[in-house]
Amino acid sequence: MSLTRPSAILRPVPAVDARRSSWLRAAACGPAVLLPLRLTAIALLLRPTGEWFVRPAILGIAAVMLVWPRALRLPILWLAIALLLGVRIAADWPLADNHIYLLGYWTLAVALALTSASAAGTLAASSRALLALAFAFAVLWKALLAPDFVDGRFFRVTLLTDPRFGDAAMLVGGLTPEQLAADRQALAPLPEGAVMLDPPAVIEPPRFRAFARVATWGVLLIEGLVALAMLLPSTTVVVAARHVSVLAFCLVSYAFAPVAGFGWLLLVMGAAQIRTSGSGLRLLYLVAFLTVLFYAEVPWAALLLDALG
């Protein structure tokens, strides 16, 4: 008769098995993690993404997360969303919206954080890195690689040609509906190779040009502040600057830019950097999240135009 060796009984479980089981185990999370996770799930439901072969799965997982609290803390579900977003990006390569790429990185970061020993600390570090890179590359592109942005052409054309900015162009830029319609006709693309012999003039009142300049340099300034605050070592002042700059960027930019999904994503990553004692700051991020929803669903600029006659 053979006896089992003590070493066989006491043999430790391989690390790979423990790691595998951590993907299926709900992480222990406090308010510092639960708020950004809930807001991410809400954003996924409010702004569905992807074609028919990925959208139902993403919506289903997000809905389950909101009605079953344990699911919100399961890393395997966040990994599934990240993989589905990867499929969505590949299917539309390379034309997927910018924030879809960032959303994919973020959901993967959430999945990895929930398998770590400190979900809150890991998620805060990941969100800070993602915000730093996103805003630093945005500043690099706008300031150095896109001359049509720095000289104001980007906003001057976008405010006139993008229907989503029409109300802002009239409310802030001082254009009349007739002038806006004429400008859109003047800037309408022609068939390839065609050139007008006598192109119509584009009407740009001084107020409109000033609006485009403020938008150009305001965006560059605040994006630079966010990038710098995220890259600097953490101090009390720097941490405060991170939250102020992210909140200010979202509350101002998305009042005019109708891209609520992007604004929510930035707010979620900012909220992930709140420490456990920051209940008042979490409430402020929640209010900002709802404000961006208001911007997206209420035509406030058109209503104000009507009120002003």
N, C-alpha and C positions, 0 to 999 in steps of 0.2 A: 504494500500500500504506500502510495506517495503522498506527501504532504505539500500543500501549497506554500511556496516560499513567502515569508513576510514581505519581501520587497515587491512581490507581485501584487499583494493586497494594497500596499501603501503607494503604489505607483501613481504619480500625479496625472490628472487628466491633461492631455495635450492642450497647449495654448490655442491651437487652431480650433479645437472643439469648443472651447470657452468663447472664443471670438465669434464662432458661428452661432452659438446660442444667444449671444448678446443682440444679434439682429432681430431675434424673435421675442425678446424680453422688453416689456415697457419700462422705459427709463424713469427714474425718480426725478421729477421736475418741480421747481417752484414757480412763482409768478414771473420771474425773470425770463423763463423759457416758455411758459404756457401762453403768455400774451402774444409774442410774435408768431408762435405756431398756430394759434387760433386765427389770427389776422391773415396769415398766409392761406389757410384753408378757406376763409371767407372770400379772399381775393380770387382764389381759383374758381369758386362758385359764381362770383359776380362777373368775372371776365373769363369765360371758358376759352380754352385755347386748343388748337389742333384740329385735324380733320376727323371724320366720322370714326376712323379706326383707333384714335387715341382719346378723343374728347370724352366719350361716355365713361371710360375707365378713370380718367382724372377726376371727372365730376363725381363719380361714385365713391372713390376713395376719400375725396374732400368731404363729402356729405357724411360718410361713416365717421370720419374724424370728429366732426362737430356734434354728432348725436351719441357717440360712444367715446367718452373721455380717454379710455385706455388706448384706443386706436391712435389718438393724437400723439401718443408717446412711443409708438412702435416704429423703430428705425426702418424696418423692412418696408413699411408702407411709404415712407418718404423716399426710400431708394427706388421703389416702384414708380413713383411720380417722376423722379429725376430721369429714370430710363425712358418713360413715356414721352417726356419732354425732349429727350435726345432723339427719339424716333420722329417726333413732330418737326424738329429742326432739320433732321436729315431729309425728310420728305419734302421740305420747302427750301432746301439748300440752294444758294446761300441767302435767300431773301426773307428769312424769318425776322420779325421785329427784334430790335436790339434787346428789349427787356426780356424776351423769351430766353435768350442765351443766359442773361443774368439770373433769371428765375430757375433755370436748370442748375446753374452753379449753386444757387442758394438752397434748393431742395436737397442736393447732394450734401452740402455742408450740414444741413439739419440732420440728415440720416447719419452722417459720421459723428456728429456731436452727441447724438443720443446713444451711441455705443461707447462713448468715452467715460472716464471716471468722473469728470466734471462737465456735465452737459452745458451748464450756464457759462462757464469760463471758455469752453471750446467754441460755443456758438458766438459769444461776444467777440472773440478773436477773429473768427471766420468772417463775421459781418463787417468788422472794421477793415479787414484786408480787402474784402470784395468792394466796399464803398471807396476805399483809397484807390484801388486800381481802376474802378469804373470812372471816377471823377478825374483822376490824373490823366487817363487816356482821353477823356472827353476834352480836357483843357489842351492837351497836346495836339489833338486833331484840329480843334477850332482855332487855336492861337498860331500854330506853325504850319499845319498841313492843308488847311482849307482857306486860301486867301479870300474866297468869296464870303466867308463868315466875318472876318475881321473888318473888312471894308463896308459891312452892312448889307451887302446884296442879298444874303440869305434871308434875313427877316423882311427886307423890303419886298422880295418876291413872294415869300411864303405867306405873309399877311394878306397879300392881294390874291393869290391863286388858290390857296387851300381853303375850301368852303368852311372848314371848322374854325378858321380865324376871322371870318368875315365880320361877325358882330364886334369883335375886339378892334378890328381896323376902323370900323365906323365910330364906335364909342370912344376909344382913346385916340385914334389917329385922325379923327375929324372928317373922314370921307363920307360923302352922301351915298345912298344906294345907287344912284345913277353913275356917280364917279367910279364906284367899285365895279359895277357891271362893265363900264367902258374899259377900265384897266384890265379886267379879266379877258375881255375880248382882244385887247391889244397884246396881251402876253400869251394868248392861246398858241400852242405849238402848231407850226405849219408842216405840211407834208415834207418828207426828207428832200433836201436840196432846194426847196422853194424859198424865195426871198421877196418881201414886199418892196415895191418901188417907192412907195410913200407910206412908211409905217406910221400908225397913229401914235401920238404922244401919250406917255403914261402920266396920269395926274397924281402928284404927290404933294399934298399940302405940307407946309412947314411942320405942323403938328404931327403929321404922319412920319416924316423923316426923323423928327425928334424921338418919337416912339420907337422906331426901328433902332436908332442909336442907343437909346437907354436899354432896350432889350438885348442888344448885342453885347454891350460892355457889362450890363448887369448880370447876364448869364455867365460870362467869363469870370467875373469877380467872385460870385457866390460859389461857382463850381470850384474855382481855385481855393477858396477858403475851406470848403468841405474836404478837398483832397489834402490840403496842408494839415488840417486838424486831425485827420485820420492817420497821417504819416508821422506826426510828431509824437514823442514819448508822452505817456499819460501823466498829466498833472491835474490838479483841480480845475485850473483855468482851461486847459486844453480839452478836458472831458466836457466841460460846460459848452465850450465853443463847438464841439462836435454836434451836440444835440441842437444848439441854437441854429447852426448853419444848415443842418439837414431839415429841420422843421421850417425854417425860413424859405429854403429852396422849394420845398414841396407846396407850402401854402401860397407862395407867390407864383411860381411857374405853372402849377396845374390849375390856377384860376383861368389861365388863357390856353395852355396846352391841353387838349382833350385826350390825354393818355393816362387815364386813371390807374390802369394796371401798373404802369411804371412808377407813379407816385406812391401807390400802396406798397410796392416792393421796397422802395427806398425807406419809407417809414417803418416797415417791418424790421429792416436791418438796423435802423437807428434804435428802435425799441429793444432789440436784442442786446444792446450794449448798456442797458439800465441795470444797475445793481439791485439787489433784493429790497433795499430800503427806499427805492425811488418810486413809491406808489403814486405820488402826485405827478411825477414825470410820465409814468405809464398812462395816467388819465389824459395828459396833454397829447400824447401820441395817439390815443384812441380818438380824441376830439379831432385831431388833424386828419386821421383816417376817414372819419365821417365827413369832414369838410371837403376832402377831395371827392368823396361820393356825391356830395351836394353839387360841387362844380360840374361833375360829369352828368348828372341827371336833371339839373335845373338850368334852363337857358337864362342865366342871370343877366348876361350882357344884353341879350335881346329884350328881356323884360325891362331893364333899365333904359334902353333906347326908347322903348315904347312910352315909358313913364316921362321921359324928357321931351317927348314929342318929335 
